[in-house]
Amino acid sequence: MVTTGEAPIMLLIGTRPEGIKMAPVYLALKRAGVPVVLCSLSQTDLALNEVLNLFDVIPDIQFDTLNIHSEPCSVIQYVLADLKSTISRLRPSLLLVQGDSTSAMAAALAGFYMNVPVGHVEAGLRTDDVRAPFPEEVNRRVISVVTTYHFAPTAAAVANVLAHGARRDQVFCTGNTSVDALHLIREKIAAHKIDIDQRVRDWVHMVRDSERDLAILSMNRPDVLEQGVEEIISAVHHYAVQYPDMFWIVPYEGIPEIAEAIARAGLADLKNVFLVEHLSYHDMVYVIDAVDIVLTDSGALQEEATSLGKPVVVLRNKTEQMEGVLTGRAWVVGSDKQLVLSGIERARSLLTSGVYSPLQFYGDGHAAEKIVAFIQVRYEQLQEYAAKQRIQAAEHEMMQTASAAKIRVAHKPKSQKNQKSQTIDNG
């Protein structure tokens, strides 16, 4: 916790992806000596705590809001309530939120309502369809409206923010902090500072030693699971049977819809398919680094895979990560079986064409440093504004206290007033 008299930068996280993408920012602020407070809304979330431990990060403030409340309306209500008292006490100079979760949107609103400048990490992602993804597209639009400083990951994201009305001097192209996190974990894996699941390591080594192609199928979005999981699993089964020389890793993350679809398709019976119940973040980084092709509905995996030069088959009808699509490194296929098969073929043809190299349009691994550099340039300005807000808050509290005292005096029972008057007269 901050002990200096300076108003801290407050970072808000509530989900595993936010933990991954905000950890580099938190660490960069620490290295720069900038006062910072990390607030977690998911104290008992094992997935979030797992990634924070990877980065050796411990939250300064913890709530359990998101483990108790998951429905969006309740999340908004309780995040606003939790953060009101915290922001009142800390009076941060800047509130940083990340991405497009409902908790991030509610946190941005809390900052706005309490006159704290809001910084949005990963600003500007858009599909221009309020229902896809739902509710993230609306969440990030709302965040943009109340944000003071937009930290956009790409030039396209900068253009999106400007198109929605932000001033040019409020928008900064930094790259995506997910790439920072990716490189940090890859370095730890290379230095043997992180243990990889032995079964996963053995499978990867077996495939690599045999010089076979390796792909991963990763799904977890509710809309994909509801509408297309059967078709996607069927497509992978079909391809795995037709091309036994290509191997697969399929984490099903304990999700019943995926497990049931796998069972019905008979995917577990195939020798070139490795099913794993769960991949931790560092195991996933290890696998993405090792595979040749990625099939996913995850925006973060699209960024990470493309940054490592992996062709991506996007299992969604729309994606906000269009850079890979526009450069011919990713294909949006949705969940239709034939389109998924076509996407796999196109990705595999990219491997044989030799066009297979890492790209940096999602960042160079230094996005967090760029965000911190901006904060340092504006630091005195932010501190001055925070000091004014503290003075105004104190004056407002004094006025409320004085008003409350007047009301109490005005509402004293007449008998007490008369008794006091008689006591004075008798004296």
Beta strands, then each sheet from edge to edge (+ up, - down):
strand 1: 9-13
strand 2: 36-40
strand 3: 61-62
strand 4: 94-98
strand 5: 118-121
strand 6: 149-152
strand 7: 171-173
strand 8: 213-218
strand 9: 246-251
strand 10: 273-276
strand 11: 293-296
strand 12: 312-314
strand 13: 330-332
sheet 1: 3+ 2+ 1+ 4+ 5+ 6+ 7+
sheet 2: 10+ 9+ 8+ 11+ 12+ 13+
end
